[in-house]
Amino acid sequence: MKKIGIFMADGCEEIEGLTVVDVLRRAGAEVEMVSVMDRKEITGAHGIKVEADRMIEEAGEADLYVLPGGMPGTLHLKEHAGLCRLLNQAEKKEKHIAAICAAPSVLGELGMLKGKRACCYPSFEEKLNCLEVSYEPVVTDGRITYESARLDGASSFQIVTRITIPMITPTTFFVFLMELIYSFKIFREVFALFGNYPNANVYFLQNFINNNYYTDDIQFVIVTVEELHA
């Protein structure tokens, strides 16, 4: 009997984990749900709680290793050093590996997709680090099988709200924060230079300086600025 390990983390896409468990158990396979968290209970991306069969520290060798996608479940899988070691060992022992939705990015960042074709959830292509990115629903190259989100029936709205936005939120917030800090810096410089809060005259003066600063007649710029400021 084939043994399958399905590695689950908080924020995983429930249907991508539980459907595999259901179908393979019906087919007679020995399937274990393995938690990579610090407890057996997993809370999926949609708030569904699932109790795993065992912790990853207790997981034995399997014939097939399955990684469900979902966010932030995929990130938790990627960050778990024990799982990464297990996947590298599975590859060396020529075991079968399957990754769904965003989870192929985990294999990509481990360098396991070099020289291979792979597919994944849209927007994760750069993390595959593979020979060829395929946009087919399912791709098998060697002993590794990948599945993209389109096969799950995800709509464009779900793709954006469930995957894209959570992925870009930290970067967007950081950029916004830096721009906000920079705007205060510019405000302070304007007040120091012109002795006034930003207004139409100040903006005109700034644009005039920017447009004429690199002219040969710098004296003209100085005199004009002095007259405007007066």
ZIDA-V546658 format. One record per run of one state. SS is the DSSP state (2 for helix, 1 for strand, 0 for the rest). FROM is the first residue (numbers start at 0). LEN is the number of residues. If there is no record, write none. Layout:
# ZIDA-V546658
[[SS;FROM;LEN] [SS;FROM;LEN]]
This chain:
# ZIDA-V546658
[[0;0;2] [1;2;6] [0;8;5] [2;13;13] [0;26;3] [1;29;6] [0;35;5] [1;40;3] [0;43;5] [1;48;3] [0;51;2] [1;53;2] [2;55;3] [0;58;5] [1;63;4] [0;67;5] [2;72;7] [0;79;1] [2;80;12] [0;92;3] [1;95;5] [0;100;3] [2;103;6] [0;109;7] [1;116;2] [0;118;6] [2;124;3] [0;127;4] [1;131;2] [0;133;4] [1;137;4] [0;141;2] [1;143;4] [0;147;1] [2;148;4] [0;152;3] [2;155;39] [0;194;5] [2;199;13] [0;212;5] [2;217;12] [0;229;1]]
